[in-house]
């Protein structure tokens, strides 16, 4: 997994498909909307793991999704904006 923004990592799940791991529920909703609606990069499903202080959400993308395309889309976001969204919930 590689950190691309604060609280957001990207990588391959079992070397099969791209996953984006987000360390906050509200931030995950923002990332979902951004990738799906603005970048036309819909994910297949999401998983959630409870942790002390919140949740970790993993967005699982179809096998056809390209890691570099998703990474490039995420890096267009502002780190400051990501931190602001994260702070709302934490």
Protein Blocks (a to p, Z undefined) as FASTA:
>chain_A
ZZfbghiacddehhlaccdddfbfklmmmmmmmmmmmnopacfbdcddddehiacddddd
dfklcfklmmmmmmmpcfklmmmmmmmmZZ
